[in-house]
Amino acid sequence: MNRFLAYLQHQFPQAKRQGEEWLLDCFSCGKPRKLGVNPFKETYHCFRCGLKGHDPLQFIQDHLRCSPVEAFRVLKGLQEARSFQ
């Protein structure tokens, strides 16, 4: 499974899937269902405040407001958790 998709499903269970994109509340501006995330292209964009990126690590950094090292640990932890299931 795509690690970015696993992170989205774990952190945003209320996200609405629309085609390949997932719509969720923007963690930057707080507007509901304005942040479009495509886990297969690994891109995200807020239609309200303009927050955007093309990297799962950057997405996690923006979401958790953490360093790249901490974001990497989050992704690695998800991967390890999935391998035990």
C-alpha atoms as one frame of an Amber mdcrd trajectory, in Angstrom:
protein
   0.000   0.000   0.000   1.088   3.539  -0.738   2.545   5.044   2.486   1.004
   8.429   1.703  -2.419   6.811   1.345  -1.880   4.889   4.598  -1.057   8.164
   6.379  -4.200   9.829   4.990  -6.435   6.958   6.040  -4.875   6.867   9.505
  -4.865  10.617  10.214  -7.978  11.728   8.323 -10.705   9.071   8.635 -13.326
  11.751   7.870 -11.789  12.548   4.447 -14.102  12.250   1.468 -12.829  10.427
  -1.586 -13.644  12.029  -4.917 -12.151  10.068  -7.810  -8.412   9.746  -7.170
  -8.413  12.741  -4.797  -9.234  12.906  -1.129 -10.858  16.103   0.167 -10.117
  17.060   3.739 -10.183  20.031   6.030  -7.193  22.255   5.394  -4.863  22.278
   8.386  -3.422  25.627   7.253  -6.535  27.792   6.840  -9.095  25.577   8.609
 -11.646  25.542   5.784 -13.635  22.311   5.514 -12.959  20.029   2.536 -10.765
  22.523   0.694  -7.522  20.524   0.713  -7.338  18.146  -2.256  -4.816  15.332
  -1.878  -3.875  12.846  -4.583  -1.889  10.074  -2.873  -1.085   8.367  -6.185
   0.525  11.471  -7.732   1.731  12.483  -4.239   0.390  16.036  -4.584  -1.804
  18.261  -2.445  -3.377  21.691  -2.889  -5.711  23.863  -0.840  -8.275  25.601
  -3.014  -8.660  28.374  -0.424  -5.242  29.385   0.961  -2.983  27.967  -1.775
  -1.018  25.520   0.385   0.490  23.001  -2.025   3.208  20.457  -2.456   4.275
  17.311  -4.201   5.956  15.272  -1.507   4.495  13.092   1.282   7.243  14.190
   3.669   6.419  17.857   3.060   2.722  17.100   3.586   3.470  15.524   6.966
   5.768  18.425   7.878   2.984  20.897   7.030   0.354  18.847   8.870   2.348
  18.165  12.053   4.576  21.255  11.849   7.644  19.097  12.342  11.142  18.663
  10.932  11.947  16.459   7.913  13.536  13.891  10.239  10.373  13.645  12.351
   8.212  13.361   9.211  10.410  10.531   7.966  10.013   8.740  11.302   6.226
   9.029  11.021   6.252   7.445   7.559   8.703   4.772   8.665   6.555   3.986
  11.689   3.513   3.492   9.482   5.459   1.163   7.235   6.655  -0.917  10.188
   3.147  -1.059  11.672   1.749  -2.328   8.358   4.423  -5.040   8.074   3.246
  -6.606  11.362  -0.383  -6.898  10.211
